[in-house]
């Protein structure tokens, strides 16, 4: 089945200019047209290209894995960090500019992800991070490259406020030269495999349009002009060709698209559009034998930095877990030739100081705790008081109380206007069951302040409800009304628009009442006026005011401005590690809107405006009807978490949803079976607090899945600690199928769990070329030579995914298993 999203791996993406100092020389030759004498003037222009150098802020980071502060068994995991800027690892160089331009290693990143745990610090291999002023980087016994020191001291872009560059404080770590040797120094080519670019593409069409064979042939000729020669075209920037008008028209591309690059012959292309963003084109073979073109736009681009060292734990020395610290360190200037000689001359026990741009930590234990385990531990139910809070009331005379609690109510202290105190029922807009249909106004005439066909002023007391059975008030709708008023008072633009609209509307109505008399009076004089002065609204002004009013009401129903305690009035409604589903109460929303519209008086206009806006179909479409709240530590541990909602009853599959039964029936096609049910659109999503997400939808659902997006997939291998020394193996997959089983991962140092990335790359290529599996075809084997095996392919084969955890939801909540 064709999915909407695709993940693309790219070896590197350098900026047009690396950060640093540049000098441009401009020569100007001039002279008379008939003169042999020419004058020449030259001038130099100095340019500083600034960029990240000594620190990376949290805003530049998309995700870290393992998550910051997380605890679990990550001994089979290679830590990684992803940045929002696709070019970050390549904006600087570990070499001289001249050296980089003359070698094949000029794409090597200038940053490295170093994993240091408590045991390393205890053994003296490294120290903890310490702050250090730039002027003190070469102080003490630790080595720091002089050329890099001078460069930092002269970089005016590092100034903070009025302080000097020398006083700028940076974070640093010192490590033993022997430890640095093992990690990277002995074979700097290791770093080539540790960074790449991930691009996530999202389909923008349904691939229903036929792709003309003539257009396909014309496109192929752009890359193979020699009458279809099989000679491979150039790679990189030079491989792009200009788009012709013919191709733009037949590929349905925007006029702003300028170039196209071939990713795979006659099957995949990358379109360069500097104005609207790049596009990915994929040729899809239809069941009818006709070609169709799938167009995808770039949803997200990340640069990813991976460690070449597995996380480690030692329960004997650190029974509570071994703290692993991940440091993004700067290698800028370290690979310059003069610095290499200096570092090589250091003794193995000498310390080296390195600048740390950002860092995080996690605890590695022998207990398996990860996204899957945490998600499976969720308690799933409707948003109501938990059963263990209600069960003590069962079998007593408190049946009405039990009914209220099951309906999502909570009992709260209530202070009346006269000072009396009592206990009243309250329920927010999120309720366990449907209350009233959304397409009808649930407020009665009394609540709308309509008495004997006369409109009087509304107030919150009219929305109080009294339950005779338990002798308590229900303050839910009166609270919503008052909340609508209070929140709206804070919005000056809304208040101004509402006031002007009501005043103009009232004036129009008042004048219109006397129109006939006034028209008769002027008619007697022989004058006829269709619209008497001031007898109608100014349409442009009224439309602008109404637009502002609608905009505020729509924002209110996103619940973005609603205080948390109005949504979840009792902590027991949302316990720790819980997934709660709900319906949105339309009457609560109507009370909220009525309160917001009641400002500036004029009750009759308020009532008419309320009915007009609520009955407006376009406004009703903005009101969510269903949703869920997730409270768990996975919210802060995995901020890129995705929740997807579906309704498996849409196609009347079965009266009872049984995920295990579906898996047994569909087997390998189970994932496609689930994907065949349309995902329900999330209208509004907001972070309620550090560990809670609120999701609001328009359509109902009975299935929820929690997963991580494709660009959050992490890296690892199979770990066997039962042998005398830890053994790591990796199964290599191609097109979703295992083609190499349990390939031994070569290690530079088994005790430190440091991978030999260069040897691993060589082993993978050797095994793939020798593989007789039909999924590894001859074309792919040839590409291993023509295209090489670099960071993109390495990261692709080292991927480890997190399971998707599923739940079925309804009156009786049932937790499903992972896919």
BELURLIN-V59793 format. One record per helix or strand. SS is the DSSP state (helix for helix, strand for strand). FROM is the first residue (numbers start at 1). LEN is the number of residues. If there is no record, write none. Layout:
<<SS:FROM:LEN> <SS:FROM:LEN>>
//
This chain:
<<strand:5:6> <strand:20:11> <strand:39:11> <helix:58:3> <strand:61:5> <strand:71:2> <strand:77:7> <helix:88:3> <helix:97:5> <strand:111:7> <helix:118:6> <strand:126:1> <strand:130:4> <helix:134:3> <strand:143:1> <helix:146:8> <helix:156:3> <helix:165:3> <strand:169:8> <helix:177:7> <helix:185:9> <strand:195:9> <strand:210:1> <helix:213:11> <helix:236:4> <strand:241:2> <helix:245:6> <strand:259:6> <strand:268:5> <strand:279:7> <strand:291:20> <strand:322:9> <helix:337:8> <strand:351:14> <helix:371:6> <strand:379:4> <helix:387:7> <helix:399:8> <strand:410:6> <strand:421:6> <strand:430:2> <strand:450:2> <strand:454:2> <helix:460:4> <strand:465:3> <strand:472:3> <helix:476:14> <helix:492:21> <helix:515:9> <helix:539:19> <helix:564:4> <helix:571:4> <strand:578:7> <helix:586:12> <helix:603:12> <helix:617:4> <strand:626:6> <helix:634:4> <strand:641:6> <helix:659:17> <strand:682:8> <strand:692:6> <strand:703:6> <helix:710:3> <strand:714:3> <strand:718:3> <strand:727:8> <strand:737:8> <strand:747:3> <strand:754:2> <helix:757:14> <helix:778:9> <helix:791:7> <strand:799:2> <strand:805:4> <strand:814:5>>
//
